[in-house]
């Protein structure tokens, strides 16, 4: 399951980030890394933008990036 498959309000744990190194590093700096808990705060009307909350930040991710982040409940 990816972050793009999660329902609004759900808290999940990140299992993996299947992105190229520069993007993975940027996400890690925002607290989006393997083993971290995140909450999906909001999803845009057309499911193009996913707003997630970590211990460190509130971040808006595009759908393409959200599909690269594997999660578990």
Secondary structure, DSSP 8 states (H G I E B T S, - for coil): -BGGG--TT-EEEEEEE-S-HHHHHHHHHTT-STT-EEEEEEE-TTS-EEEEE-SS-EEEEEHHHHTTEEEE-
